[in-house]
Amino acid sequence: MSMWVRVRHFLELIRFSHTIFALPFAMLSAVIAWSQADSVFRWQDLAGILICMVTARSAAMAFNRLVDRDIDKDNPRTARRHIPAGLLSVRAVTLFTVVMSLLFIATTLIFLPKRLP
């Protein structure tokens, strides 16, 4: 299987198109927060919001697919999902989930102030 096919399978697994759909709502919330008088816009906050949103949602969706794989294989409607259909292995999806979780945690460090009091 080519690398691009594998990437496509992971993007389908986590419903990346739904992540793109949700991003404007996160950005609108950030704009509202930045419009407050005592708020300061920082580029690293914008990057943090985008990266955290993508990695947290990716980890959650992949974890859900892992947990539900046995139920999915027995349900005709979900039996063609990536893990029950054998398009992605449990090991690969587990690794993806761990990597996305670690990236999420690491990215939250962006929100720390430059100097701690």
Number of C-alpha atoms within 10 A of each C-alpha: 6 6 8 9 11 13 11 11 16 20 14 14 19 19 15 17 10 11 16 12 10 14 15 11 11 13 14 11 12 15 13 10 14 14 12 9 7 7 10 11 12 11 9 13 16 16 14 19 19 15 16 21 17 19 21 17 21 25 23 15 17 22 19 13 22 19 11 14 20 13 12 20 16 11 11 8 9 15 16 14 18 20 22 21 14 10 16 16 14 16 11 12 20 16 13 17 22 15 15 21 20 14 17 21 14 12 18 14 10 16 14 10 8 7 5 5 4
